[in-house]
Amino acid sequence: RQHGGRENDPGALSVLATAVLPTFIAAVLLPKAQAVPITAGAGVVLLAVWAARRWWPGFAGQVAGLAGLLAVLQATVTQFDGSARAGVLLGEALLLVVAAVGGRNRGALAAALGFAAIGGLIGVVFDVTPALLIVPRSRSAAELAGALAVAALILAVSVALPWAAARLAVFRGPADDLPIWLLAGVSALYGAAGVVLCGALLAVPGRTGFLLGHALITVSWTVAALVLLLRGIDVVALRVTGLILVGAAVLKLVLFDLSALDGLARVGAFLGAGLVLLAAGTRYARRVASR
């Protein structure tokens, strides 16, 4: 084990910082079958050094961790394409969240945010696109299944990251860090909408499934808001989140459902959301009055 200032020796830092460069060159010049094992192997070794914190503690260990994460990212992007690429990146982000909470490591949490941002962006651009959510057109079962998996992972990461940040005291509650929590909430709602809509389209293909899916999305948002409001009487974070979700559901009803849905789907969305909001207001008022 190194001691004192030697743990941040410039020579060691230089070696660690450049250790991953040959793997990046290999990823460009070599075929995939050869480049991926080299890049992934280097990443695993460097991450092991970072996790052990024995050979290079301090800043040197962080450099090893950063180099290892870049190598793993390169291996993932090289090996996978299509919806699998976004799915694997988001899955790696979830693993980093678990590692961050288990090891009380904010660096791992920052890495999880990076992997989630890249995977989520790829997923939104290529898999769970805005067009998928708002334009009713025919799609294959394989395309919908891939989008469903990516949407579920977006939802999971959007919930896991704020939870981990709160556990590690990186951020405070929604009342104090509202913009950050709003961003996570929008991401979670997007993922949840993708899950519900893709599931509906897989169960009932065509325009009927599209209309059914959006009616279910609206009702599910209001149900989630009801649960959060009832559980958030004593918890400001849950109460704020529930009120934001109520606003999002009402906006969706007015701005999208009113024009995009028709027939029984429109009636179901408005009636279901209205009944749930009415029940939410009644129960919330009773709970507050009884305290």
Secondary structure as GFF3:
##gff-version 3
##sequence-region A 1 291
A	DSSP	three_ten_helix	4	8	.	.	.	ID=ss1
A	DSSP	alpha_helix	10	18	.	.	.	ID=ss2
A	DSSP	alpha_helix	21	29	.	.	.	ID=ss3
A	DSSP	alpha_helix	32	52	.	.	.	ID=ss4
A	DSSP	alpha_helix	58	79	.	.	.	ID=ss5
A	DSSP	alpha_helix	83	103	.	.	.	ID=ss6
A	DSSP	alpha_helix	106	126	.	.	.	ID=ss7
A	DSSP	alpha_helix	130	134	.	.	.	ID=ss8
A	DSSP	alpha_helix	141	167	.	.	.	ID=ss9
A	DSSP	alpha_helix	178	203	.	.	.	ID=ss10
A	DSSP	alpha_helix	207	231	.	.	.	ID=ss11
A	DSSP	alpha_helix	236	252	.	.	.	ID=ss12
A	DSSP	pi_helix	253	257	.	.	.	ID=ss13
A	DSSP	alpha_helix	258	260	.	.	.	ID=ss14
A	DSSP	alpha_helix	263	289	.	.	.	ID=ss15
###
